Amino acid sequence: MIRNQKSTKIKLTMAKAFRKEMTLAEKCFWNACRKHQIANLHFRRQQIIHGFIADFYCNQLNLVVEIDGGIHEEQKDYDTLRDQIINRHGIRVLRFSNEEVMNNMDMVIKQILSDPTPPSPRGEGLREGS
């Protein structure tokens, strides 16, 4: 868990179960990033962030990585709202499809490293009309 965040036992149990039941694409990404293999960055699996369970989280980049399968086509509105809430806390969210992770890991890693600047928390730094 991220420091100073409260979570329910249900969320903790769910996150633990999700770690044991990763999809093939999630396993592929985890194998690529575990043990600091991507630019010496530390990623956590099934991290609870502001009440949501993120597929992967990197504290150094303040970054959530989501691996979306076919089921995500049906819940785009929920994902958009969830991403906005996480962004408000200054955490960047990147989403990749199963196919991108399985077939183009180099592109996924390049995108993760391309812009390590997290969004401004709570919209700070944004001007009206931008």
The 8 nearest C-alpha neighbors of each residue, nearest first, counted from 0:
[[1, 47, 46, 2, 4, 48, 6, 5],
 [0, 2, 4, 3, 48, 47, 46, 58],
 [1, 3, 4, 0, 5, 48, 47, 58],
 [2, 4, 1, 5, 0, 6, 49, 48],
 [5, 3, 2, 1, 6, 49, 0, 48],
 [4, 6, 3, 7, 50, 49, 0, 2],
 [7, 5, 10, 4, 8, 50, 11, 47],
 [6, 8, 9, 10, 11, 5, 50, 12],
 [7, 9, 11, 10, 12, 6, 13, 14],
 [8, 10, 12, 7, 11, 13, 6, 14],
 [11, 9, 13, 7, 12, 8, 14, 6],
 [12, 10, 8, 14, 13, 9, 15, 7],
 [13, 11, 9, 15, 10, 14, 8, 16],
 [12, 14, 10, 16, 15, 11, 9, 17],
 [15, 13, 17, 11, 45, 16, 12, 10],
 [14, 16, 12, 18, 13, 17, 11, 19],
 [15, 17, 13, 19, 18, 14, 12, 20],
 [18, 16, 20, 14, 19, 15, 21, 13],
 [19, 17, 15, 16, 20, 21, 45, 14],
 [18, 20, 16, 17, 21, 15, 14, 22],
 [21, 19, 17, 18, 16, 22, 15, 26],
 [22, 20, 25, 18, 19, 17, 26, 23],
 [21, 23, 25, 24, 26, 20, 27, 68],
 [22, 24, 26, 25, 27, 21, 97, 101],
 [25, 23, 27, 97, 26, 22, 101, 100],
 [26, 24, 22, 28, 27, 23, 21, 29],
 [27, 25, 29, 23, 24, 28, 30, 21],
 [26, 28, 24, 30, 25, 29, 23, 31],
 [29, 27, 31, 25, 30, 26, 24, 32],
 [30, 28, 26, 32, 31, 27, 33, 25],
 [29, 31, 27, 28, 33, 32, 26, 25],
 [32, 30, 28, 29, 33, 27, 36, 37],
 [33, 31, 36, 29, 37, 30, 35, 28],
 [34, 32, 35, 29, 30, 36, 31, 42],
 [33, 35, 36, 32, 41, 39, 40, 42],
 [34, 36, 39, 40, 41, 33, 37, 32],
 [37, 35, 32, 34, 39, 33, 38, 31],
 [36, 38, 32, 39, 35, 40, 31, 108],
 [39, 37, 40, 36, 35, 112, 32, 41],
 [38, 40, 35, 37, 36, 41, 34, 32],
 [41, 39, 35, 38, 37, 42, 59, 36],
 [40, 42, 35, 57, 39, 43, 34, 33],
 [43, 41, 57, 56, 55, 40, 33, 44],
 [44, 42, 56, 55, 46, 57, 45, 41],
 [43, 45, 55, 46, 54, 18, 56, 42],
 [46, 44, 54, 53, 14, 52, 55, 18],
 [45, 47, 53, 52, 44, 0, 56, 43],
 [48, 46, 52, 51, 0, 50, 53, 45],
 [49, 47, 51, 50, 46, 52, 1, 53],
 [50, 48, 51, 47, 4, 85, 5, 84],
 [49, 51, 48, 47, 6, 52, 10, 5],
 [52, 50, 48, 47, 49, 53, 81, 46],
 [51, 53, 47, 46, 45, 48, 14, 54],
 [54, 52, 46, 45, 55, 51, 47, 63],
 [53, 55, 45, 65, 44, 64, 52, 46],
 [56, 54, 44, 64, 43, 53, 63, 45],
 [57, 55, 63, 43, 42, 62, 46, 64],
 [58, 56, 42, 62, 59, 60, 61, 41],
 [57, 59, 61, 60, 56, 62, 41, 42],
 [60, 58, 57, 61, 40, 41, 62, 42],
 [61, 59, 62, 58, 57, 115, 117, 116],
 [62, 60, 58, 90, 59, 57, 117, 91],
 [63, 61, 91, 60, 57, 90, 56, 92],
 [62, 64, 56, 92, 55, 91, 93, 65],
 [65, 63, 93, 55, 94, 92, 56, 54],
 [64, 66, 94, 54, 67, 93, 95, 63],
 [67, 65, 95, 96, 94, 97, 25, 68],
 [68, 66, 96, 71, 97, 95, 65, 94],
 [69, 67, 97, 70, 71, 96, 66, 72],
 [68, 70, 71, 72, 67, 73, 97, 96],
 [71, 69, 72, 68, 73, 74, 67, 75],
 [70, 72, 74, 73, 69, 68, 67, 75],
 [73, 71, 70, 74, 69, 75, 68, 67],
 [72, 74, 71, 70, 75, 69, 76, 77],
 [73, 75, 71, 77, 76, 72, 78, 70],
 [74, 76, 78, 77, 72, 73, 79, 71],
 [77, 75, 79, 78, 74, 80, 73, 81],
 [76, 78, 80, 74, 75, 79, 81, 82],
 [79, 77, 75, 81, 76, 80, 82, 74],
 [80, 78, 76, 82, 81, 77, 75, 83],
 [81, 79, 83, 77, 82, 78, 84, 76],
 [80, 82, 78, 84, 83, 79, 77, 85],
 [83, 81, 85, 79, 80, 84, 86, 78],
 [84, 82, 86, 80, 81, 85, 87, 79],
 [85, 83, 81, 87, 86, 82, 80, 88],
 [84, 86, 82, 87, 88, 83, 90, 81],
 [87, 85, 90, 83, 89, 88, 84, 91],
 [88, 86, 121, 120, 84, 85, 89, 83],
 [87, 89, 120, 86, 85, 90, 121, 84],
 [90, 88, 120, 118, 86, 119, 87, 117],
 [91, 89, 86, 61, 117, 62, 88, 85],
 [90, 92, 62, 117, 86, 118, 63, 61],
 [93, 91, 63, 62, 64, 82, 90, 94],
 [94, 92, 64, 65, 63, 91, 95, 62],
 [95, 93, 65, 64, 66, 92, 67, 96],
 [94, 96, 66, 67, 99, 65, 97, 100],
 [95, 97, 67, 99, 98, 66, 68, 100],
 [96, 98, 100, 24, 68, 99, 67, 66],
 [97, 99, 101, 96, 100, 102, 103, 24],
 [100, 98, 103, 96, 102, 97, 101, 95],
 [99, 101, 104, 97, 98, 103, 102, 24],
 [100, 102, 98, 99, 24, 97, 103, 104],
 [103, 101, 99, 98, 100, 104, 97, 105],
 [102, 104, 99, 105, 106, 100, 101, 107],
 [103, 105, 107, 100, 106, 108, 102, 101],
 [106, 104, 108, 107, 103, 109, 110, 100],
 [107, 105, 109, 104, 108, 103, 110, 99],
 [108, 106, 104, 110, 105, 109, 111, 100],
 [107, 109, 111, 105, 110, 106, 104, 112],
 [110, 108, 106, 112, 111, 107, 113, 105],
 [109, 111, 113, 107, 108, 112, 106, 114],
 [112, 110, 108, 109, 113, 107, 114, 115],
 [111, 113, 109, 110, 114, 115, 108, 38],
 [114, 112, 110, 111, 109, 115, 108, 116],
 [115, 113, 116, 112, 111, 110, 117, 109],
 [114, 116, 60, 112, 117, 113, 111, 62],
 [115, 117, 114, 118, 60, 91, 61, 119],
 [118, 116, 91, 90, 89, 61, 115, 119],
 [119, 117, 89, 91, 86, 120, 90, 116],
 [118, 120, 89, 123, 122, 124, 121, 117],
 [121, 119, 89, 88, 87, 122, 123, 118],
 [120, 122, 87, 123, 88, 119, 89, 86],
 [121, 123, 120, 119, 125, 124, 87, 118],
 [124, 122, 119, 125, 121, 120, 126, 118],
 [123, 125, 122, 119, 126, 120, 121, 118],
 [126, 124, 123, 122, 127, 129, 119, 128],
 [127, 125, 129, 128, 124, 123, 122, 119],
 [126, 128, 129, 125, 124, 122, 123, 121],
 [127, 129, 126, 125, 124, 122, 123, 119],
 [128, 127, 126, 125, 124, 122, 123, 119]]
